[in-house]
Amino acid sequence: MQNNLAMEVRSAPRSRCRLDGAVRYMRQVADCRIVNISRTGMALELYTAFHASTGSMVTIENSEVGLVEGLVRWNRGGRIGIQFRPNSNSSAKVAAYFRNFHQEIKPVLKR
């Protein structure tokens, strides 16, 4: 991705997916759907209100990926962007997901 505004941008390409899960922050738990994932992060679509500011540490639980931790990079419009913690546990779980479970999801409607 080109960076014209000297902004920090994602470093890995994301793949579309549709995986149901839950995101936790302190005592909040919200059901969500993982809409895209990469080796460095994921985007979630939230089903309920979720109040976590940028920089907050959250935990995402999903049957295919497992339990991963990450930082909130953005939160707007019912969606939230997560950057995985740079530890071997998270990266190993995401690598295993891509190796064993991932199937690219294509849009149903065409423009």
Secondary structure in CASP SS format (residue, H / E / C, confidence):
PFRMAT SS
TARGET T0000
AUTHOR 0000-0000-0000
METHOD secondary structure of the structure
MODEL  1
M C 1.00
Q C 1.00
N C 1.00
N C 1.00
L C 1.00
A C 1.00
M C 1.00
E C 1.00
V C 1.00
R C 1.00
S C 1.00
A C 1.00
P C 1.00
R C 1.00
S E 1.00
R E 1.00
C E 1.00
R E 1.00
L E 1.00
D E 1.00
G E 1.00
A E 1.00
V E 1.00
R E 1.00
Y E 1.00
M C 1.00
R C 1.00
Q E 1.00
V E 1.00
A E 1.00
D E 1.00
C E 1.00
R E 1.00
I E 1.00
V E 1.00
N E 1.00
I E 1.00
S C 1.00
R C 1.00
T C 1.00
G E 1.00
M E 1.00
A E 1.00
L E 1.00
E E 1.00
L E 1.00
Y C 1.00
T C 1.00
A C 1.00
F C 1.00
H C 1.00
A C 1.00
S C 1.00
T C 1.00
G C 1.00
S C 1.00
M E 1.00
V E 1.00
T E 1.00
I E 1.00
E E 1.00
N E 1.00
S C 1.00
E C 1.00
V C 1.00
G E 1.00
L E 1.00
V E 1.00
E E 1.00
G E 1.00
L E 1.00
V E 1.00
R E 1.00
W E 1.00
N E 1.00
R E 1.00
G C 1.00
G C 1.00
R E 1.00
I E 1.00
G E 1.00
I E 1.00
Q E 1.00
F E 1.00
R C 1.00
P C 1.00
N C 1.00
S H 1.00
N H 1.00
S H 1.00
S H 1.00
A H 1.00
K H 1.00
V H 1.00
A H 1.00
A H 1.00
Y H 1.00
F H 1.00
R H 1.00
N H 1.00
F C 1.00
H C 1.00
Q C 1.00
E C 1.00
I C 1.00
K C 1.00
P C 1.00
V C 1.00
L C 1.00
K C 1.00
R C 1.00
END
